[in-house]
Amino acid sequence: MSDLIEVAAKKIAAATRPISFSGAGLSAESGISTFRDNSEDALWANFDPTRLASQEGFKADPAAVIDWYSARRRKLAQAVPNAAHKALGQQAGWTHITQNVDHLLEQGGADAKHVLHLHGSLLKDQCNADCGHTEVIDLNDPPGLRDCPDCGNRMRPSVVWFGESLRQHVLNRATAEAAEADLLLVIGTSAVVYPAAGLIPLASEAGADIIFVNTEASEMADGKSIEIIGKAGDVLPLLFK
């Protein structure tokens, strides 16, 4: 693996338009469970996460949905950036495209203007009717079920639920970044869910070097890419050393 890291590190050092694309594996070492992992929270073990993160589930039992997100938010409030977040956050000139709804990249030092949250953010609530009202919330003391003060519809977390489209303006910017990148570092994601996964072939077709860092092999890796199997917190500091 040391030879792969050396080759990847040289490509990273030579890149002039580098971007990262990250998933749950980036934050796993900070104690943020993957979306379907209920092992540490038995209260929700019998609930289908696709029901707790969908319009159908919210309509059927809005209080249960909000309670679940409150539990996730309180857990996130205790999390701190790991070595991978810090390694990325210390790099100038990078754009970070992430599927994670935490802000550990920003806490690790990344400029918020250059972090694109494809799936939204747990740090904000929005009106479920999309009237435009949003609120920043306290992760330590998240609000319960409540109505939008502007239009009276329910408030909900500002995240993308199952069955909903990605925010178009965020996806547009991510697509533009991928099309212009000369290096794409893919971290902690299986990269099989579209349209986000489409950023990888887009960057590759534009001539970018592709480097995968994950605990398991990716179906997207090919003979032209570099694939490093390992934890992000172990590998990324070596890539930027």
N, C-alpha and C positions, 0 to 999 in steps of 0.2 A: 504493500500500500504506500510505502514511503516514496517509491518512484512516481506513482500516480499523483501524489500530493505535490511533489517537486515540479512535475510537468504542469499541473493545474495552477500552482502558485505563479509560475512564470507567465502563463497566459493571463492571469488576473493582473499581474503587475504591468503587463504591456497593454492592457485594454484602455481605450479612451472613452468608450461609451458603455460602461458595464451596468447591468441591472441584476437584481435578485428576484426570484419568484419562490415564495415560501408557503408551507402548509403547517399542519398541526405539529409535525415533528420538530419544528423550530422551537416551539414553546413547551414541548413535553418535559424537557429537563427543568423547566421552571415550575413544574407541578400542575400544569394545565392539561387536564385529560383530553384525549381525543373525543370527538363529539359523541360517539356511541359508547364511551366507556363510563359505565355507572358503578364500577366496582368500589369506588371510594364514597359513594353516596347511595346507601341502600334505600333511602326514602324514595328514590326515583327508579329503582331497579326494575319495577314492573310496568314502567311507562315507555311507550314508543316515542323516541326522540323526534321522529317525523311528525308525530301528532302534537308534540310540545313546541314545534317550530314550523307551524303552518297556519294559514288562515282558517282551515277547517277546525284544527284543534283550538285555536283562539276563540272561535265562535262557539264551540261546544262547551269549553270550560276556561274562560279567560283568567280566572283567579289562579287555576293550577299552572297555566303557562307563565304568568307573572311570578308566581312563587318559585318556579323552577329557575327562571332567569335571575331572580334575586339570590338564590343559592349559588349560582354560577358567578354572579358578580361579587359576592362576599369572598368567595374563594380567590377570584382574580385580584381582589384588593390586597391579598397577602402575598401575591406572587412578585418576584423580582426578576429582572433580566438575567439570563444565563450567559455563559461565555460566548455563545454564538450570536446572541443579540448584540452584545458589546463589540464583538469583532466586526459585525456589519455596521453598527452605529458609528464606529470610529473612522469609517472610510469616507473620504470626500468625493463628490462627483457621482455618487451612486443613486439610482432610483430603486426603491424597494416595492415590489408588488406582492401583496400578501393576501392569503385567504383567511388569515387569523383575524378574529374580532377583538383581540386584546391590543394594547398599545405598548407592548414590551419592546418593540423595536425603537419607538420614540424614547422610552425610558432608558434604553441602552445607548442613546446618543444620536440616533438618526433624526435628521431634520424632518419635521412633520410635513413640510411642503413637498417632500420627495418620498413619502410613503403613501401608497395607494391601497386602500382597504377594499378589496373586491366584494367582500361579504358584509361590509358595514362595520359598526362599532358597538361594543357593549357599554361604552362610556356615554352614550346618548340615547334618548327616547325620542320618538316621533309620533305624530298623529297617524292612526291606522287608516284614516280616510285621505291621507296625503294632502291635508289643507296647507301644509307648509310649516306648521308649528313644530319646533324641536326644542329639547331641553338637555343640558349636560347634567348628568346625575352623579351622585356620590356612591362609589362602589361599596364603601363601608356601610352605607345606610340607604340602600336603594328604595325607591318609593313603591308602594303597593299598586294595586289596580286603581286606576283613576281616569277621569275624562279629560279630553283636550280642552284647555281654557278658551280656545278660539272658536271651536265649532261643536264641541260636545260629544264627539266620537271618542272611542277609547284610545288611550296612549299605549304604546308598545315599544320594545327595544328597536333601535335603528340598525337592525341586521336583516340580511336577506333570508327569507324563509323558503322552505321547499315549495316549489310551484311558482316562485316569483323570479323575475328577471334580475340580473345584475344591474346596478345603477349604470345607465348608459354612458354618462359623462366619465365615470371612472373607468369603465371598460374601454371607451374610446381612447383615453389617455394611455392606458396600459398597452393597448394594441399599437399605438403610435410609438411608444417607448421600445416595445419588442421589435418592431420593424426597423428601428434605427440602431439597435444595440450591436456592439461587436463582441459582447460576451454576456451570456446568461448563466447565472448560478442558481440552480434549482435545489431547494433545501427542504427536506422533511415532508415531501408530498408524493403520493403515488402518481399524481398527474394523469388521472384517467377521467376526471369530470370536466366536461365542456360546458361553457365556452372557455373557461380559464385555461384548461390544458392546451388549447389551441395556440397559446402564446409561444409554446416551445417550438413547434414546427415553423411558426411564423418567423421567429428569430433565426432558426437554423437556415431557412430558405434565404434569409437576408444576408447570410454569411457569418453569423455569430458563432463563436465557440460555445458549446454547451457543456456545462459541468454539473453532474448530479451528485448530491450528498444526501444519503438516506440510510436508514438501518436495514433496508431491503432493496433488492433490485427493482428498477423501474422498467415498465414495458416501453417507455419512450426512448430509452437509451439505445443508441445504435453504434456502428463501427466508427463514426466520426466523433462521437461524444466521449467525455471522460466520466466514469462512474466510480465514486468512492463510497464504499459501504462502511458506515460508522455513525456514531452520534454526532449531531451538529456541533455540540459544545466541545467535542474533542477535535473535530476536523477543522472547523472554520478558523480558529486561532492559528493553526499551522499554515493555512492557505494565505493568511495575511501577515505572516511573521516577517 
